[in-house]
Amino acid sequence: MLPLVTNVFCCEGGSFENFRMPRVVPDQREKFENDELFRKLSRESEVRYTGFRDRPHEERQVRCQTELREGHADIVFVGPGTNLSLQFMSNAWSDNADDRVPTREYVDFEREPGRAHLKSQFIMNGVCVIWRGWLDLQRMDGTGCLEFDEERAQVEDALLREQIEQYNRRLRDLEDRQRQFRNDQERQAEAEAEVVQALLNFSEKRPES
């Protein structure tokens, strides 16, 4: 019986189906300090609440404060026109929604009368950043800027290195399987050639009737 060769490629999709695109770039600080957009947004500049633009001013004030207390709001950097949907919550990186709550560190109505001081952590264009700023609760505008989030960047860098190593291991495993597949094919071809040759030899040796 000829050796059975299975096609290993039909099973390879599972090796990479759970691979997710990296969330951060390899050198976050370098990008934050040299990317033109980050350089603009890292300067303290005018910001504005952009929610419910079609509603009357007084209604927008109420909705703005409600959203801030809930821990979220849509903000625009007026100069460059960059819009951000911000979450003002602790444990922003947790997969458990119950861990993400708007604490005073992230939404502070008490520091200064008539203003809300805000903080938000997120990943923007592959870089871990912190948005800090304040909004006037009457005018719904204020100032804000981005900072490089060194602490979270280190965590994400470690996750990125682990993800790359995992990908490389799977790639090496795929290459090994491909090599094994080619070797099995070669052995099968050799075995088939031997059978064909044996049949030819047998037919040549049979006496004529």
C-alpha positions as a printed Julia matrix, in Angstrom:
209×3 Matrix{Float64}:
   0.0     0.0     0.0
   1.3     3.47   -0.87
   1.89    5.88    2.03
  -1.01    8.2     2.77
  -0.14   11.91    2.42
  -2.6    14.4     3.83
  -2.76   17.99    2.66
  -1.61   19.95    5.69
  -2.52   23.28    4.11
  -6.22   22.67    4.48
  -5.81   22.89    8.25
  -3.49   25.87    8.45
  -6.15   28.56    8.7
  -6.73   27.71   12.35
  -3.14   28.6    13.2
  -3.71   32.27   12.38
  -7.46   32.79   12.7
  -7.12   34.14   16.26
  -4.26   36.47   15.43
  -5.26   40.1    15.99
  -3.65   43.14   14.45
  -1.31   44.88   16.92
  -2.88   47.81   18.77
   0.33   49.85   19.01
   3.33   50.7    16.85
   6.8    49.38   17.82
   8.19   52.78   18.95
   5.3    54.72   20.43
   7.28   57.57   21.99
   9.18   58.27   18.77
   5.9    58.53   16.86
   4.28   60.71   19.52
   7.19   63.14   19.54
   7.68   63.34   15.76
   4.28   62.78   14.16
   2.86   66.12   13.04
  -0.67   65.41   14.32
   0.54   64.42   17.78
   2.79   67.49   17.91
  -0.25   69.69   17.27
  -2.51   67.91   19.73
   0.12   67.84   22.47
  -0.06   71.65   22.69
  -2.79   73.0    24.95
  -5.45   74.36   22.61
  -9.14   75.17   22.34
 -11.59   72.27   22.53
 -15.35   72.13   22.24
 -18.18   69.74   23.05
 -19.8    68.61   19.76
 -22.76   66.53   20.88
 -26.37   67.28   19.89
 -25.53   70.23   17.65
 -29.09   70.36   16.34
 -30.56   70.98   19.82
 -31.08   74.33   21.6
 -28.17   75.65   23.66
 -29.83   75.06   27.03
 -30.69   71.47   26.12
 -27.14   70.87   24.93
 -25.82   72.13   28.3
 -27.95   69.57   30.13
 -26.99   66.77   27.76
 -23.31   67.7    27.97
 -23.28   67.52   31.76
 -25.26   64.28   31.68
 -22.79   62.65   29.31
 -19.82   63.86   31.34
 -21.28   62.37   34.51
 -21.85   59.12   32.62
 -18.17   59.22   31.62
 -18.16   60.03   27.91
 -18.4    62.92   25.44
 -17.54   63.91   21.86
 -14.85   66.6    21.81
 -13.16   68.43   18.95
  -9.78   70.18   18.86
 -10.96   73.38   17.21
  -7.67   74.32   15.51
  -6.8    71.1    13.64
 -10.44   69.95   13.59
  -9.66   66.57   15.18
 -12.76   64.91   16.63
 -12.47   62.46   19.53
 -15.06   60.28   21.25
 -13.63   60.23   24.76
 -14.29   57.93   27.71
 -13.65   59.49   31.12
 -13.39   56.29   33.14
 -11.02   54.42   35.4
  -9.69   51.03   34.31
 -10.22   52.06   30.69
  -8.26   49.02   29.5
 -10.35   46.43   31.32
 -12.41   44.0    29.25
 -14.98   43.99   32.04
 -17.45   46.86   31.59
 -18.17   46.86   35.34
 -14.56   47.9    36.0
 -14.84   51.03   33.86
 -16.44   53.73   35.99
 -16.27   57.56   35.87
 -14.36   58.43   39.05
 -13.36   61.93   40.18
  -9.85   61.4    38.79
 -11.39   61.33   35.32
 -14.45   63.6    35.74
 -14.06   66.32   38.37
 -16.86   68.88   38.82
 -15.56   70.04   42.21
 -12.08   71.36   41.45
 -13.34   74.58   39.91
 -16.89   76.0    39.93
 -18.55   76.02   36.52
 -15.99   73.71   34.96
 -15.47   69.98   34.5
 -11.86   68.8    34.6
 -11.47   65.68   32.49
  -9.02   62.86   31.8
  -9.21   60.1    29.22
  -6.82   57.25   28.35
  -6.88   55.55   24.95
  -4.82   54.39   21.97
  -4.65   56.78   19.02
  -2.95   55.83   15.76
  -1.02   53.08   17.54
   0.15   55.27   20.46
  -1.01   55.2    24.1
  -2.09   58.7    25.09
  -3.84   60.65   27.84
  -6.22   63.48   27.03
  -6.4    66.12   29.75
  -8.54   69.22   29.67
 -11.51   71.09   31.0
 -14.86   72.32   29.72
 -16.83   75.37   30.75
 -20.26   73.98   31.61
 -22.07   77.04   30.24
 -20.19   77.63   27.0
 -19.28   73.93   26.54
 -15.78   74.83   25.4
 -12.38   74.9    27.08
  -8.83   73.7    26.57
  -7.18   70.32   26.29
  -4.14   68.45   25.04
  -2.69   64.99   24.57
   0.12   63.5    26.66
   2.14   60.36   26.05
   0.95   57.6    28.39
   4.3    56.09   29.42
   2.88   53.57   31.88
   0.32   52.1    29.5
   2.76   52.22   26.61
   5.09   49.85   28.48
   2.22   47.41   29.05
   1.17   47.53   25.4
   4.81   47.16   24.25
   5.09   43.95   26.27
   1.84   42.67   24.76
   3.11   43.59   21.28
   6.37   41.68   21.76
   4.46   38.65   23.04
   2.09   38.86   20.06
   4.97   39.08   17.57
   6.72   36.11   19.17
   3.5    34.12   19.07
   3.06   34.98   15.39
   6.66   33.99   14.64
   6.17   30.65   16.41
   3.1    29.95   14.34
   4.93   30.98   11.19
   7.82   28.64   11.99
   5.31   25.85   12.66
   3.66   26.51    9.31
   7.03   26.41    7.55
   7.84   23.09    9.26
   4.5    21.65    8.16
   5.05   22.86    4.61
   8.5    21.29    4.57
   7.07   18.02    5.89
   4.33   18.14    3.26
   6.89   18.58    0.47
   9.01   15.71    1.84
   5.96   13.45    2.04
   5.06   14.33   -1.53
   8.56   13.49   -2.69
   8.48   10.14   -0.86
   5.08    9.35   -2.33
   6.29   10.22   -5.84
   9.32    7.95   -5.35
   7.1     5.11   -4.09
   4.76    5.5    -7.05
   7.72    5.5    -9.44
   8.98    2.28   -7.87
   5.57    0.64   -8.32
   5.38    1.73  -11.94
   8.88    0.43  -12.6
   8.05   -2.85  -10.91
   4.97   -3.26  -13.11
   7.03   -2.52  -16.22
   9.66   -5.06  -15.2
   6.98   -7.64  -14.48
   5.33   -7.12  -17.87
   8.67   -7.43  -19.65
   9.44  -10.76  -17.93
   6.07  -12.39  -18.7
   6.47  -15.13  -21.36
   4.64  -14.57  -24.58
   1.64  -16.92  -25.14
